[in-house]
Amino acid sequence: MPDPKAHHPAWPAAGPAPSSGIGMGRSAQVVTGLLLLVPAVLALVWSYVVPSVSTLLHSFRRGELWGGPVESAGGDNYAQVVERGFLGDLGFALLLALVPLLLALLVAPLLALAAQRAGRVPRLVARALLALPLAAYAPVAVGVAWSLDRIEADRSAWEQAPTLTAVRTVSLLTAGLVIAVGATLFLSVLRRRPGGGRPGLAILSVGGVLGLAVVATAVQSWSLQWPLLAGRDDRSGPVVRIVRESLTQVQPGVGAAGSVLLLALLGVCGILAVLLLVATRTRIAFTGWRDRAAGAEVGGRNPVALGMLVVGLLAFLALVAYVSAPWWRTLTVDAPLPSGVSTGRIQANTWLPPLVSAVVGVALAALAGFAIGGMRPLGRASELLLLPFAPWLFVGDGPLAVAHFLRVRDAEQFNTFAGLIPPGWLSIPALVVFTLFFRGQRERWEAGGRFASTMLLPALPMLAGAGLLGWLVTAQGWLWPQLAVHDVAHAPATSLVVLRVTATFGDADAARGFLAQVLPLPLLLLFLAAFVALQLLYLDRLVIRAGGAVAPVAAPDDQPAPR
C-alpha cells in the first residue's frame, strides 16, 4: 500500500507519486499555480489594497470633498471620530450581533444535527426549506416593509426602550437568514465519511469562522439597519456615521479615520478566520453524484431527531413568514413609476451592473482557489497564500466607500453603467471556499482520478451557486448605488424605494406599492428554484473535514460514493 503521505496535500514531493493523476512535475505545478494566482492578486490590489491605502492617507488630511484646498490634519480626524461617538456606534453594532451569534452557533447546529439524525428524506426536506430565506434575500425591502407595517405599533417601544427595541427588531429580521446559512454549513460538517477527520475540529473551525462573519457583518451593516434605525435617537452602525461625516457633512478625512478603525477590526477578524482554517486543515470534499442505498445512512433514522426536526422547521417557517409577510404582500402590487423610467429600465439598473461584478469576482476566485488548493505551489504551506487576502475577507463596500466614491468622481462615472458596477472585482469569501474545495478534491486527483471528474465537474455547481449568491447579494445592496447614482433614470430599485419612502412623507401605501421592484416575484422564484436544486443535488453531497489523516480513497467515478 502506498505511503499515505504521498497522497496528502500537506506533504510536498519532488514529483507526482506513481499513482498520481496529476500528470505534471512539481516545478510545473509551482509555476502553474503562481501564474493562475496573478489575476486575483491584481484584482485584490485594485479593489482592496489601493482603496485601503487611499483611505489611510485621507484619514490624516483635512479638505473639501470636491477639490478644495487640502491640508494635514495629523491625528485630529481620529480624535473627532472618537469624540463623535464612533466607539459607541461600534458597541451598538456588536450588541446587535449578540442574538444572531446565538442563533448561528447554537440553534443552527442543533437544527442541522436533528436533520442529519432524522434520515435522508427529512434532511433533504430541511435543506429545501433552508433555501427560502437565501432566495428571499432583500434587506432593504424587508426592512422598509416591516417599518411601514409596524410604524404605529412600535412607536411607543422605540420611545421607551430604543436600544432593546433595535436589538429585538434586527435580530428578528435576520434570524431566518442566519439559521439557514449556519444550518447549511453544519450539515456539511455532520455529513461525514469514516476516516474523514475529527468532527469536533470541523465544528470548531466552521463555528469560529461563522461567528467572526456574523460580527463582521453586524459592524458594517447598512442595507437593513438604515430603514430600521435611521433617525431613532442617533443609534446607528459605524458605516452610517462614516458615510454621513464623509459626504453629508463634507468631512472626508473624519469619515476616512472611522473607516480605518473599522478596517482594522475587520482585518483582524479576517486574519483570524483564515488562520483558523489553515491551522485546523479544513477542507471540503465532494462525495459523488449518486447516493448509496438508504440503509447505508450513517447513524440510521432517529424518531426523536425527526420529531425535533419537525418542531424546529415549523418554528423556522413561522419565523420567516412572520418577518417577510409585510414585504411578500407587496410583490403583486403595481405602483406608478417616476416619469422617465420604466420597469425594464429599473430592473436593468438593478441587476445588470452587479452581474458583471459577480461573474468576474467569482471567476477570479475560482481560478485562484484552484491555484492554491489544486496546484499547491508551496506544498504544505500553500494555504498561507490566503493570508494576503485575509484582511479583506469580511470587508464590504462600507469601510472603503470614501475611497471608491473619490475614484468614481475622478473618473467622472457618476450616473453611468460603469459607475453602478459594485467596486469589488474579487470575491474573497468565494476564493477561500474554492481553495478549501480544491484542497479536498486534490486527494482524489492524486489517487489517480481524472481531472474532469475530480476537479472540473464537481466545481461547476459551486461556481454557479457562488455566482448566483454573489449576484443576488450585490444587487440587493443599497450603499454603493446611493453613492454612485444621483438621478432617477439611472437608479436601481433599492435606491428608488428609499427615495419613494422619503418623498411620500409617511404615506405608507404609496411606499409599499414600490417594494415589488426590489426583488420581483419571477426573479424570487428563479432564485428559489436554483437554491433548492443546489441544496438537494449538490450541497447535500459536500462534506467539510478538518484535521485527521487522509480519508480513504474515494470510490471510482462510475461507482456510488460513500455517504
ZALOSE-855713 format. One line per field, with one value per residue (C-alpha): residue number from 0; x, y, z. Coordinates in Angstrom, 2 decimals, padded with zeros to 5 digits. Example, Ala and Ser with C-alpha at 12.3 -4.5 7.8 and 13.67 -1.06 7.14 Angstrom:
num (0/1)
x (012.30/013.67)
y (-004.50/-001.06)
z (007.80/007.14)
This chain:
num (0/1/2/3/4/5/6/7/8/9/10/11/12/13/14/15/16/17/18/19/20/21/22/23/24/25/26/27/28/29/30/31/32/33/34/35/36/37/38/39/40/41/42/43/44/45/46/47/48/49/50/51/52/53/54/55/56/57/58/59/60/61/62/63/64/65/66/67/68/69/70/71/72/73/74/75/76/77/78/79/80/81/82/83/84/85/86/87/88/89/90/91/92/93/94/95/96/97/98/99/100/101/102/103/104/105/106/107/108/109/110/111/112/113/114/115/116/117/118/119/120/121/122/123/124/125/126/127/128/129/130/131/132/133/134/135/136/137/138/139/140/141/142/143/144/145/146/147/148/149/150/151/152/153/154/155/156/157/158/159/160/161/162/163/164/165/166/167/168/169/170/171/172/173/174/175/176/177/178/179/180/181/182/183/184/185/186/187/188/189/190/191/192/193/194/195/196/197/198/199/200/201/202/203/204/205/206/207/208/209/210/211/212/213/214/215/216/217/218/219/220/221/222/223/224/225/226/227/228/229/230/231/232/233/234/235/236/237/238/239/240/241/242/243/244/245/246/247/248/249/250/251/252/253/254/255/256/257/258/259/260/261/262/263/264/265/266/267/268/269/270/271/272/273/274/275/276/277/278/279/280/281/282/283/284/285/286/287/288/289/290/291/292/293/294/295/296/297/298/299/300/301/302/303/304/305/306/307/308/309/310/311/312/313/314/315/316/317/318/319/320/321/322/323/324/325/326/327/328/329/330/331/332/333/334/335/336/337/338/339/340/341/342/343/344/345/346/347/348/349/350/351/352/353/354/355/356/357/358/359/360/361/362/363/364/365/366/367/368/369/370/371/372/373/374/375/376/377/378/379/380/381/382/383/384/385/386/387/388/389/390/391/392/393/394/395/396/397/398/399/400/401/402/403/404/405/406/407/408/409/410/411/412/413/414/415/416/417/418/419/420/421/422/423/424/425/426/427/428/429/430/431/432/433/434/435/436/437/438/439/440/441/442/443/444/445/446/447/448/449/450/451/452/453/454/455/456/457/458/459/460/461/462/463/464/465/466/467/468/469/470/471/472/473/474/475/476/477/478/479/480/481/482/483/484/485/486/487/488/489/490/491/492/493/494/495/496/497/498/499/500/501/502/503/504/505/506/507/508/509/510/511/512/513/514/515/516/517/518/519/520/521/522/523/524/525/526/527/528/529/530/531/532/533/534/535/536/537/538/539/540/541/542/543/544/545/546/547/548/549/550/551/552/553/554/555/556/557/558/559/560/561/562)
x (000.00/001.43/002.67/-000.30/001.99/002.28/-001.42/-001.85/-001.95/000.04/003.15/005.15/007.05/009.73/007.32/003.93/003.51/003.34/-000.47/-000.91/-003.41/-001.87/000.43/002.93/006.14/006.50/008.14/005.35/002.76/004.57/004.79/001.21/-000.19/001.59/000.61/-003.06/-002.93/-001.82/-005.30/-006.71/-003.74/-004.23/-007.95/-007.07/-004.71/-007.18/-010.34/-008.99/-005.33/-005.24/-008.57/-007.38/-004.12/-006.09/-008.43/-005.47/-003.91/-007.21/-007.59/-004.65/-005.92/-008.42/-010.02/-013.05/-014.54/-014.89/-011.35/-010.88/-007.61/-006.21/-004.01/-002.55/-004.79/-002.40/-004.41/-007.28/-009.58/-009.19/-009.83/-013.02/-014.17/-013.86/-015.45/-018.45/-019.30/-017.65/-016.86/-020.46/-021.66/-019.30/-020.56/-024.15/-023.40/-021.77/-024.86/-026.96/-024.76/-025.42/-028.67/-027.51/-024.40/-026.53/-028.68/-025.65/-023.68/-026.47/-029.77/-028.29/-026.08/-028.93/-031.24/-028.53/-027.92/-031.63/-031.81/-028.78/-030.05/-033.62/-032.72/-032.17/-035.64/-036.18/-032.71/-033.47/-036.77/-034.89/-032.34/-035.08/-036.73/-033.39/-033.17/-036.17/-034.54/-031.48/-033.56/-035.63/-032.59/-033.84/-032.80/-033.90/-037.34/-037.85/-036.67/-038.77/-041.88/-041.52/-041.03/-044.04/-046.23/-045.42/-044.71/-047.60/-047.37/-043.67/-043.71/-044.06/-041.48/-038.90/-039.61/-039.41/-036.55/-034.85/-031.77/-033.71/-036.22/-033.43/-031.75/-035.05/-036.10/-032.78/-032.43/-035.93/-035.45/-032.10/-032.91/-034.13/-031.13/-028.62/-030.17/-030.34/-026.67/-025.48/-027.53/-026.35/-022.71/-023.15/-024.99/-021.85/-019.76/-022.01/-022.40/-019.02/-017.44/-015.37/-011.75/-012.67/-011.11/-012.44/-015.92/-015.28/-012.41/-014.51/-017.31/-014.81/-013.42/-016.77/-018.28/-015.34/-015.43/-019.21/-019.08/-016.45/-018.55/-021.63/-019.66/-018.07/-021.43/-023.07/-020.46/-020.66/-024.31/-026.14/-028.96/-031.03/-030.05/-030.82/-034.59/-034.95/-032.68/-032.47/-033.47/-034.03/-032.16/-028.98/-028.45/-026.68/-023.77/-020.27/-020.83/-023.80/-021.62/-018.75/-020.96/-022.73/-019.50/-017.77/-020.50/-023.34/-021.13/-018.41/-015.62/-013.98/-010.96/-013.10/-015.04/-011.80/-010.49/-013.58/-013.09/-009.50/-010.60/-013.33/-010.93/-008.54/-011.26/-012.45/-008.86/-008.27/-011.46/-010.44/-006.93/-008.22/-010.70/-008.06/-005.56/-008.24/-008.96/-005.26/-004.43/-007.27/-006.52/-010.13/-011.14/-014.26/-014.83/-017.43/-018.75/-020.07/-023.07/-025.03/-026.11/-025.77/-028.79/-030.80/-029.80/-026.21/-027.15/-024.67/-026.48/-029.75/-033.09/-033.80/-037.50/-036.59/-034.44/-037.28/-039.69/-037.20/-036.63/-040.36/-040.77/-037.67/-038.68/-042.21/-040.79/-038.30/-041.03/-043.30/-040.47/-039.60/-043.28/-043.89/-040.85/-041.31/-045.12/-045.18/-042.87/-044.46/-047.82/-046.32/-044.95/-048.10/-048.88/-048.45/-047.19/-046.86/-043.28/-041.39/-041.55/-038.84/-038.30/-039.91/-039.94/-037.45/-035.10/-035.27/-034.60/-031.69/-030.16/-030.71/-029.43/-027.04/-024.19/-023.99/-023.98/-020.74/-019.09/-020.36/-019.22/-015.73/-015.30/-016.35/-014.45/-011.21/-011.91/-012.34/-009.14/-007.18/-008.76/-007.62/-004.16/-003.78/-005.79/-005.39/-001.88/-000.48/002.54/004.03/003.32/002.12/002.34/000.12/-002.86/-000.65/-001.14/-004.61/-003.10/-002.57/-006.30/-007.37/-007.57/-010.34/-012.21/-015.16/-014.82/-017.84/-018.41/-018.92/-015.40/-013.98/-016.93/-014.99/-012.11/-014.42/-016.54/-013.48/-012.35/-015.71/-015.64/-012.18/-013.23/-016.47/-018.56/-021.49/-024.87/-023.28/-023.44/-019.75/-020.29/-023.12/-020.92/-020.02/-016.35/-015.24/-013.77/-012.78/-014.97/-012.56/-015.06/-015.54/-011.75/-011.42/-014.23/-012.80/-009.36/-010.80/-012.77/-009.86/-007.68/-010.19/-010.63/-006.89/-006.81/-008.92/-006.89/-003.61/-005.15/-005.48/-008.79/-009.37/-009.07/-012.53/-014.36/-012.43/-011.66/-013.61/-017.13/-017.68/-016.59/-019.10/-022.18/-020.16/-019.16/-022.79/-024.03/-021.38/-022.13/-025.88/-025.46/-022.96/-025.23/-028.23/-026.34/-024.71/-027.94/-029.74/-027.12/-028.09/-024.98/-022.98/-025.86/-026.67/-023.16/-022.77/-026.21/-027.88/-030.70/-033.83/-033.21/-030.11/-031.19/-031.71/-034.80/-033.21/-032.39/-035.83/-037.51/-035.59/-036.40/-040.08/-040.19/-038.56/-040.76/-044.09/-043.59/-045.17/-047.68/-047.20/-049.47/-047.57/-044.24/-045.42/-046.53/-042.97/-041.32/-042.17/-039.46/-036.65/-036.88/-039.74/-041.72/-040.38/-036.80/-037.60/-038.99/-035.99/-033.52/-035.63/-035.65/-031.90/-031.03/-033.34/-031.71/-028.26/-029.21/-030.68/-028.41/-025.06/-024.64/-026.01/-023.03/-020.38/-018.60/-016.40/-013.44/-010.74/-007.55/-007.11/-005.42/-006.22/-009.64/-009.77/-009.59/-012.98/-014.98/-014.32/-016.13/-018.59/-019.48/-021.72/-019.74/-019.88/-022.35)
y (000.00/003.43/005.73/007.90/010.94/010.60/011.31/014.06/017.64/018.81/016.80/018.23/015.84/016.11/014.73/013.05/009.63/006.65/006.55/010.26/011.52/014.99/014.30/017.14/017.61/019.56/022.55/022.75/022.76/025.62/027.75/027.00/027.72/031.05/032.14/031.30/033.39/036.57/037.78/037.51/039.38/042.20/042.36/042.39/045.32/047.33/046.62/046.50/047.39/050.68/051.92/050.95/052.89/055.83/055.72/055.69/058.71/060.66/059.96/062.31/065.10/067.91/069.42/069.83/066.82/068.47/069.65/072.38/073.03/070.06/070.27/067.90/067.11/064.96/062.87/065.37/063.33/060.28/062.40/063.74/060.24/059.11/062.29/061.99/058.52/056.05/053.64/053.88/053.04/050.08/048.86/049.25/047.21/044.49/044.46/043.83/040.80/039.01/037.25/036.34/034.81/032.62/031.58/030.78/028.88/027.18/026.97/026.31/023.35/021.81/022.04/020.54/017.71/016.89/016.90/014.64/012.14/012.13/010.36/011.14/012.32/014.60/016.02/016.85/018.47/020.58/021.60/022.64/024.82/026.39/027.77/030.05/032.89/032.72/033.20/035.92/037.99/041.58/043.51/046.95/045.73/043.65/046.45/049.15/046.97/045.99/049.59/050.81/047.96/048.45/052.15/052.79/049.56/050.03/053.77/053.52/050.74/052.85/055.79/053.82/051.37/052.26/050.05/046.96/047.51/047.86/044.64/042.77/044.05/043.50/040.05/039.08/040.22/038.46/035.25/033.20/034.02/033.37/030.00/028.99/029.80/028.22/025.04/024.59/024.77/022.48/019.90/019.56/019.20/016.47/014.64/012.95/009.73/007.32/008.43/011.99/013.62/014.60/016.17/018.24/020.03/020.78/022.10/024.36/025.61/026.29/027.74/030.06/031.40/031.73/033.66/036.03/036.54/037.44/040.03/041.49/041.75/043.45/046.17/047.21/046.58/049.27/047.95/046.54/048.87/052.06/051.55/050.30/052.64/055.87/058.82/056.78/058.53/058.75/054.99/053.55/051.41/052.70/052.73/055.09/057.54/057.15/057.96/060.81/062.51/061.97/063.02/064.71/066.79/067.04/065.88/063.01/062.98/062.28/059.61/058.06/057.90/055.96/053.69/052.94/051.93/049.73/048.21/047.33/045.42/043.64/042.83/041.13/039.10/038.02/037.02/035.04/033.22/032.22/031.18/029.02/027.28/026.75/025.56/023.01/021.88/022.42/021.20/020.47/017.26/016.14/012.65/011.77/012.33/009.26/008.04/004.58/002.67/004.36/001.71/002.95/006.23/006.91/006.75/005.42/007.16/008.55/009.14/011.60/013.59/013.51/014.99/017.69/018.48/018.85/021.23/023.18/023.52/024.62/027.31/028.30/028.63/030.57/032.99/033.51/034.00/036.46/038.57/038.52/038.84/042.68/042.55/039.50/041.28/043.95/041.60/041.73/045.41/047.80/051.28/054.35/054.84/058.14/059.93/058.95/055.40/052.05/048.68/047.35/050.27/049.85/046.13/046.66/049.21/046.83/043.54/044.09/046.02/043.57/040.68/041.97/042.23/038.83/036.96/038.46/038.26/034.62/033.51/035.03/033.49/030.02/030.38/031.47/028.75/026.13/027.70/027.45/024.36/022.36/023.18/023.75/025.75/026.00/022.39/022.01/025.78/026.62/027.75/030.52/032.19/033.08/035.41/038.37/038.21/037.60/041.23/041.93/038.62/040.29/043.82/045.15/048.44/050.49/050.81/051.70/053.85/057.13/055.85/054.26/057.42/059.57/057.14/057.35/061.13/061.39/059.05/061.03/057.86/059.16/058.17/055.69/051.93/051.63/053.66/051.36/048.26/047.34/048.18/044.74/042.79/039.77/037.70/036.85/034.64/032.62/032.40/030.86/028.37/027.31/026.86/024.53/022.67/022.09/021.08/018.35/017.23/017.03/013.86/012.07/013.62/012.41/008.96/008.53/010.25/012.03/015.82/016.36/014.10/015.04/018.74/020.31/018.86/018.90/022.56/023.75/023.73/025.55/028.12/028.62/028.77/031.27/033.41/033.42/034.20/036.97/038.44/038.48/039.96/042.76/043.59/043.99/046.37/049.99/051.83/051.78/052.80/055.59/056.96/056.42/057.48/060.84/060.80/058.69/057.48/055.52/054.45/050.77/049.60/049.80/053.48/054.25/052.61/054.86/057.93/056.99/056.48/059.87/061.64/060.29/061.73/058.79/057.79/054.07/052.84/054.79/053.49/049.87/049.73/050.33/047.50/044.88/046.38/045.36/041.59/040.86/037.67/035.94/036.54/035.43/032.14/031.73/032.13/029.83/027.07/027.42/027.35/024.40/022.47/023.30/022.22/018.88/017.88/019.37/020.84/017.63/015.85/018.16/017.30/019.60/017.90/019.20/017.68/013.92/011.64/011.40/009.92/006.61/006.92/007.83/005.38/005.24/007.82/005.30/003.89/005.32/007.42/006.67/008.78)
z (000.00/-000.92/001.78/002.90/002.88/-000.87/-001.24/001.33/000.05/003.05/002.02/-000.89/-003.08/-005.73/-008.28/-008.53/-006.94/-009.30/-008.91/-009.22/-011.75/-011.84/-014.72/-014.17/-012.26/-009.05/-010.72/-013.30/-010.50/-008.75/-011.88/-012.96/-009.52/-009.16/-012.67/-012.08/-008.90/-010.67/-011.86/-008.34/-006.89/-009.41/-008.55/-004.84/-005.31/-007.39/-005.39/-001.82/-001.29/-003.21/-001.73/001.76/001.34/-000.07/002.92/005.30/003.59/003.62/007.33/008.03/005.79/006.05/002.99/000.78/-000.94/-004.33/-004.98/-002.40/-000.52/001.38/004.45/007.00/009.97/011.98/014.42/014.72/012.50/014.73/017.82/016.25/015.33/018.92/020.31/017.99/019.24/016.86/019.69/020.88/017.36/017.30/020.66/019.49/016.35/018.43/020.63/017.53/016.79/020.09/019.17/015.62/017.21/019.45/016.50/014.34/016.98/018.94/017.06/013.59/014.63/016.66/013.65/011.43/013.92/014.04/010.24/009.93/012.50/011.17/007.93/004.28/003.24/006.27/005.74/002.12/003.13/005.66/003.04/000.62/003.28/004.22/000.67/001.23/003.23/000.97/-002.17/-000.50/000.48/000.15/003.28/002.08/001.02/004.16/006.43/004.77/004.60/008.26/009.34/007.37/008.55/012.24/012.42/014.81/016.80/017.56/018.19/021.97/022.18/020.36/022.64/025.89/025.15/021.84/022.28/023.35/020.54/017.98/019.13/019.10/015.68/013.89/015.48/014.40/010.81/010.39/012.27/009.31/007.13/009.92/010.77/007.10/006.44/009.68/009.33/005.73/006.83/009.84/007.74/005.63/008.79/010.23/006.94/007.15/005.97/008.07/008.19/007.27/010.35/013.74/013.52/016.65/014.97/011.88/014.09/015.85/012.55/010.90/014.09/014.60/011.06/011.14/014.41/013.04/009.90/011.96/013.96/010.83/009.09/012.07/012.44/008.77/008.01/006.09/003.92/006.80/009.61/007.70/007.22/010.80/012.73/010.73/012.86/016.03/018.83/016.68/017.01/014.00/012.96/012.16/008.39/008.71/010.63/008.13/005.15/006.95/008.01/004.66/002.27/004.14/006.43/003.76/006.07/004.16/006.47/009.53/007.68/006.44/010.00/011.03/008.02/009.05/012.54/011.09/008.54/011.35/013.20/010.06/009.10/012.44/012.00/008.51/009.52/012.50/010.26/007.70/010.39/011.99/008.68/007.99/011.50/011.51/007.94/006.97/003.53/001.51/-000.44/-002.93/-002.15/-005.61/-007.84/-006.71/-003.28/-001.85/-000.68/002.03/004.53/004.47/006.12/008.93/012.24/010.78/011.36/014.79/015.66/018.41/015.99/013.46/015.99/016.96/013.29/012.58/015.52/014.51/010.87/011.76/014.05/011.34/008.69/011.05/011.79/008.12/007.20/010.04/009.17/005.39/005.25/005.06/002.05/000.40/000.40/-001.86/-004.53/-006.66/-006.08/-009.00/-008.29/-010.52/-011.63/-011.72/-015.06/-017.50/-016.19/-016.82/-015.10/-017.64/-017.06/-013.28/-013.47/-015.85/-013.47/-010.56/-011.96/-014.87/-013.17/-010.23/-012.71/-014.22/-010.82/-009.66/-012.79/-012.76/-008.98/-008.66/-011.78/-010.47/-007.06/-008.57/-010.60/-007.52/-005.39/-007.90/-007.96/-004.17/-003.29/-006.51/-007.72/-004.19/-005.36/-001.85/-000.89/002.69/003.16/000.17/002.29/003.67/000.28/001.58/004.18/001.78/001.03/004.63/005.90/003.37/003.77/005.51/004.08/002.17/000.39/003.55/005.02/001.58/000.50/000.65/-001.49/-004.08/-004.18/-004.89/-007.59/-009.35/-009.02/-010.59/-013.42/-013.98/-013.76/-011.73/-013.24/-015.66/-016.10/-015.20/-012.04/-010.95/-011.07/-007.46/-006.88/-005.64/-008.56/-006.46/-004.14/-001.34/000.57/-002.62/-003.04/000.43/-000.23/-003.59/-002.01/000.63/-002.02/-004.40/-001.48/-000.60/-004.20/-004.80/-002.69/-005.33/-008.13/-006.62/-006.10/-009.85/-010.58/-013.85/-013.81/-015.31/-012.86/-009.72/-010.15/-013.00/-013.00/-009.20/-009.14/-011.75/-009.46/-006.80/-009.38/-010.42/-006.83/-005.74/-008.78/-008.16/-004.47/-005.16/-007.83/-005.50/-002.55/-004.54/-006.38/-003.06/-001.67/-001.35/-000.20/-003.42/-005.73/-003.28/-003.73/-007.49/-008.78/-008.29/-010.84/-011.05/-014.62/-013.59/-010.09/-009.19/-007.34/-003.88/-004.29/-005.71/-002.72/-000.34/-002.47/-002.52/001.25/001.77/-000.77/000.50/003.99/005.75/003.05/003.73/000.92/-001.74/-000.48/-000.15/-003.75/-004.93/-002.98/-005.61/-007.83/-005.47/-005.99/-008.41/-007.93/-011.10/-010.01/-006.47/-007.80/-010.09/-007.21/-005.04/-007.68/-008.20/-004.49/-003.79/-006.63/-005.29/-001.78/-002.87/-005.73/-004.76/-001.28/000.24/-001.30/000.13/003.35/005.44/007.10/009.42/010.78/010.89/008.44/004.80/004.11/002.26/-001.49/-002.88/-004.89/-008.63/-010.68/-012.05/-008.62/-005.91/-003.45/000.28/002.24)
